[in-house]
């Protein structure tokens, strides 16, 4: 399984669907399983969740900084 590809898939869905974003905030395991459509082992799910949180944090910071300079 390509974890990086799964992280990218989840990030894309979380960023494009507000209901999924809310689910990810309250129940990240449920959100990941809903997006991917599979029940994964806890260690794999936790790696994906950590990767998604890190990527969204980086993207959010980049977007905020871009807004400061008038770029997005």
C-alpha positions as CSV (number, residue, x, y, z in Angstrom):
1,X,0.0,0.0,0.0
2,X,1.3,3.4,-1.0
3,X,0.8,5.4,2.3
4,X,1.8,8.7,0.7
5,X,-0.8,8.3,-2.1
6,X,-3.5,7.5,0.6
7,X,-2.5,10.6,2.6
8,X,-2.8,12.7,-0.6
9,X,-6.2,11.2,-1.3
10,X,-7.5,11.9,2.2
11,X,-6.0,15.5,2.2
12,X,-7.7,16.2,-1.1
13,X,-11.1,15.0,0.1
14,X,-10.8,16.8,3.5
15,X,-9.9,20.0,1.8
16,X,-12.7,19.8,-0.8
17,X,-15.6,18.5,1.4
18,X,-16.6,20.5,4.5
19,X,-18.6,17.6,5.9
20,X,-15.6,15.3,5.6
21,X,-13.4,18.0,7.1
22,X,-15.7,18.2,10.1
23,X,-15.8,14.4,10.4
24,X,-11.9,14.3,10.3
25,X,-11.8,16.8,13.2
26,X,-14.2,14.8,15.4
27,X,-13.4,11.3,14.2
28,X,-10.3,11.0,12.1
29,X,-10.3,7.2,12.0
30,X,-13.9,7.1,10.8
31,X,-13.2,9.8,8.2
32,X,-10.1,8.0,6.8
33,X,-12.0,4.7,6.6
34,X,-15.0,6.4,4.9
35,X,-12.7,8.1,2.3
36,X,-10.6,5.0,1.6
37,X,-13.5,2.6,1.9
38,X,-11.5,0.0,3.8
39,X,-10.9,-1.0,7.4
40,X,-7.1,-0.7,7.9
41,X,-4.9,-1.8,10.9
42,X,-4.6,0.8,13.6
43,X,-0.9,1.5,12.9
44,X,-1.6,2.2,9.2
45,X,-4.6,4.4,10.0
46,X,-2.6,6.3,12.6
47,X,0.2,6.9,10.1
48,X,-2.2,8.2,7.5
49,X,-3.9,10.5,10.1
50,X,-0.6,11.9,11.2
51,X,0.4,12.5,7.6
52,X,-2.8,14.2,6.8
53,X,-2.6,16.4,9.8
54,X,1.0,17.4,9.0
55,X,0.1,18.1,5.3
56,X,-3.0,20.1,6.1
57,X,-1.0,22.1,8.7
58,X,1.7,22.8,6.1
59,X,-0.8,23.7,3.4
60,X,-2.8,25.9,5.9
61,X,0.4,27.8,6.9
62,X,1.4,28.3,3.2
63,X,-2.1,29.6,2.4
64,X,-2.0,32.0,5.3
65,X,1.4,33.3,4.4
66,X,0.3,33.6,0.8
67,X,-2.7,35.7,2.0
68,X,-0.3,38.0,3.8
69,X,1.4,38.8,0.6
70,X,-1.7,38.8,-1.6
71,X,-0.9,35.5,-3.2
72,X,-2.8,32.2,-2.9
